[in-house]
Amino acid sequence: MQKIYSDKEALTDALTAEKTATDHYNTFSNECVHDSVRNAMLDCLDKEHAIQQEVFTMMHDKGFYPTPAADAQKVDSAKQKFSQCMKAF
């Protein structure tokens, strides 16, 4: 049987679908009036994030989604910036 899509194309499509799903579940959960429905949406969102992480990890491991190493100074700067944001709340 002939392959229609490469592994990279299939995984890219899966990652795009997961990103879209998490976006929609996040929006749906923000707009829920009833706690039980909101909790169900948040549960789905959590599961979709887990699937998205699995797909991303697969792509990264296969070299389809390379991520360069971050500069340690930039990482420390980002940590400091966002930790201050959390202190404001």
C-alpha positions in Angstrom: 0.0 0.0 0.0 1.3 3.4 -0.9 1.8 6.0 1.8 -0.2 9.1 1.1 1.3 11.3 3.9 4.8 11.2 5.4 5.2 10.8 9.1 6.1 14.4 9.4 3.0 15.5 7.6 0.7 13.3 9.7 2.3 14.4 12.9 2.1 18.1 11.9 -1.6 17.6 11.1 -2.1 15.9 14.5 -0.3 18.7 16.3 -2.3 21.4 14.5 -5.5 19.5 15.4 -4.5 19.3 19.1 -3.7 23.0 19.2 -7.1 23.8 17.8 -8.8 21.4 20.2 -7.2 23.0 23.2 -8.0 26.4 22.0 -11.7 25.5 21.6 -12.0 23.6 24.9 -10.4 26.6 26.7 -12.9 29.0 25.1 -15.8 26.6 25.9 -14.7 26.3 29.6 -14.4 30.1 29.9 -18.0 30.5 28.7 -19.7 27.8 30.8 -22.4 28.9 33.3 -22.7 25.6 35.1 -19.9 24.3 37.2 -20.4 20.7 36.1 -20.2 21.5 32.4 -17.2 23.8 33.1 -15.4 21.0 35.0 -16.1 18.5 32.1 -14.7 21.0 29.6 -11.6 21.5 31.8 -11.2 17.8 32.1 -11.3 17.5 28.3 -8.8 20.4 28.0 -6.4 18.7 30.4 -6.6 15.5 28.3 -6.1 17.3 25.1 -3.0 19.1 26.5 -1.6 15.7 27.4 -2.2 14.4 23.9 -0.7 17.6 22.4 2.4 17.0 24.5 2.7 13.4 23.3 2.5 14.5 19.7 5.0 17.3 20.2 7.4 15.0 22.0 7.2 12.5 19.1 7.8 15.2 16.6 10.7 16.6 18.6 12.3 13.2 19.0 12.1 12.5 15.3 13.7 15.8 14.5 10.5 17.2 12.9 10.1 20.0 15.5 13.6 21.1 16.5 13.9 23.5 19.4 17.2 25.3 19.9 18.6 25.5 23.4 17.7 28.6 25.3 20.2 31.0 26.5 20.5 30.6 30.3 20.4 34.4 30.8 17.1 34.7 28.8 15.6 31.8 30.8 16.5 33.5 34.1 15.1 36.8 32.8 11.8 35.2 31.8 11.5 33.4 35.1 12.1 36.7 37.0 9.6 38.6 34.8 6.8 36.0 35.2 7.4 35.4 38.9 6.8 39.1 39.4 3.5 38.9 37.5 2.4 36.1 39.9 3.3 38.2 42.9 0.9 40.9 41.7 -2.1 38.6 42.2 
